[in-house]
Amino acid sequence: IDQRRAEQVKAFLASIFVDIDPNYGQGARVPASAILLKASSRIDNEFGADPRLALEVAAFVSNGLFETNESKSGLYVIEAALKRYESRLSSSDPQLLRARGSELRAHAAAGTLSLIAGKLPELIAKLRATDAPLTEELVLALISLANVESWSESMQPAVAAAAEAAAWAITLARMRVSTGPVGSRRDCA
């Protein structure tokens, strides 16, 4: 199954470059954000039957848009995908939780983290409970919670969330140095 998924994503990525309009900007270079936005419009048609794969590709596109300073477009892509596919997956599905991490990145970049602040405690609880290697998403969620909590009167929750995020980030860095690819979070507890 992983090989089939990899082949599907590989074919999709290769095809987004083939679909570029050669007349874009009268021969000017095509920005990466334009390629990614065009790719986002094809996710449902090509991956809609597999919600995990659709969310994986949407997160990839969303993160790419974030990296090209198109935060609001990236946020739109991941939120639209979450609306379409979330109900078809378990609330603790690792790919759904990764997509929620992408949503956090997009909100943070767009300056709209306060809009999803209420979802952070539940997301953090699910990330702590999963066996999947989602340490980076947990660190991001904890940092986001620390950021949101820092706006309140009491700084204690913000400091606690930031301290836990730092501890996980250190563990993650040590794991990368000693073993290469990140293992399960349960291995670092």
N, C-alpha and C positions, 0 to 999 in steps of 0.2 A: 504494500500500500504506500509506504514512504517513497519508493522508487517511482510509482505512478504519480504521486503528488509532486515530486521533484520535477518530473518530466512535464507535467501540466504547467507548473510555474515557469520553468525554463522556456517552454514554447510561448507562453504569454509574454514574458519579458522580451524575447526575441521579436515577437510580432509587433510590440508597441513601437519599435524603431522603424519597422517596415511601413507602418501606417502613417508615418509623418508626411504631411503635405509638403511636397517639394517647392510649392509656391508660397509657403509661409513667409510672410514679411518680405516678399519679392527677393527670395534667395538669401535672406539674412539667416544667421544662426537661429536654431530653434532652442529656446530656453528649456532646461530640464523640467521646470514647472509646467510648461505647456504639454510636454510629453506625458507627465504624470497625470495631469488633469484629464487628458484624452484617455489614458489607461483606466482611470477611475470609472469612466462611463461604461466600460466593458465588463466590469467585475460581475454584475448580476447575470448577464447573459452567459458568461463563460464558466462561472463558479457557483452560481446560485443553488445548484442541486447539492452542493457540499458546503454547509454553513461554516465548518472549521476552515476549510481552504479559502472560502470567500473572505472570512475575517482576517486570515493570515495575509492575503494579498492586499486587502484594504488597509491593514496596519502598515504594510510595507510602503504602499503608495502614500498614506498619510504621513508616515515618518519622513519619506522623501520630500514631500511638500514642506514639512516643517524645516528640513535642512536647507531648502531653497528659499527660505523666508516667506513662505506662503502659509503661515500658521492658520489663518481662518479657513483656507481651502482644505488644509489637512484635517482640521477639526470637523468640517462639513463631511468629508469622506468617511472618517471613522465613525462619526455619530450616525450617519445614514446607514452604514453597514451594521452597526450595533442594533439599530431599530429594526432592520430587516431580519437579522439572524439570531439575535439573543434568545428569543423565545423558543428556538429550535434546539438549544443546547442546555445542558445542566448549568446552574448558576455557578458551579465550581469548576467548570471545564477549563483546562489550562489555556486553550486558545482564546476563549472568551476573556479570561483574566489578562492575557497578554494584550488583547484589544483594549481592555479597560486601561491598561498602562499607556497605550498609545493615545487614548482619549485624554488621560492626565497630562501627558507631554504637550498635546495640542492646546489644551485649556491653559496650561502654564505659559506657553509661548504666546497665546492670544491675550493673556492677561485676564482670563475669565474663570480662573480656578474657583472663585467663590460660588459659581453656579453649581458646582458639583461637590462642594464641601460636605454636604450631608451624606453623600455616598461613601466617603473615605473610610469611616470606621468599619463598615460592612466589608468593603473591598480588602482592607488590611486583614481582617479576621479570616477571610477566605484565602488570601495569599499565605498567611501563616499556617493554615491547615493543609494546604496542598502538598502532594508528594512531588509535583513537577518542579523543574529547576527554574523558579520564578523569582530568584533573589533580587535581580535588578528591578523588577516591577515592585517588589516589596519596599526596597530602598526608596524608589521614586514616590510611592504612595506615602511612606512615612515622612519624607521631606515635604511633600505637599501638605500633609496634615500639620506638620510643624509650622509651615508657612501660614496656613489658615488660622491655626491656634494663636500665632503670634499677634493676630489682630485683636484678640480678646483681652480682657482686663488682666487675667492671670496668665503668667508666662509659664507656669509649671507644666501644663500639657504640651506646650510647644517644645520645651526643653526635653521632656521625656521622649517625645516622638523623634526629635533630632538626635538624641543620644542613641536610640535604638537604630535609627537609620545609619548612623556612623558605625555602630558595631557591625551591622550587616554588611556595610560597604567594605570595612576592613576584612571581614571574613571572605567576602567575594574576591577582593584583591589577592588575598593569600591563596585562595583556591586557584585562581588563574595563574599565579606564579608557580605554584607547586604541581598542578595537574594539567594545565592547559585549559580545555573547555570546562565550563562550570558544571559541577555535579548537582545532585539533589540538595535542596535546602536542608533536608533532614540530616544530610551528611555533615553539615556545619553546626548543627545545634549542639 
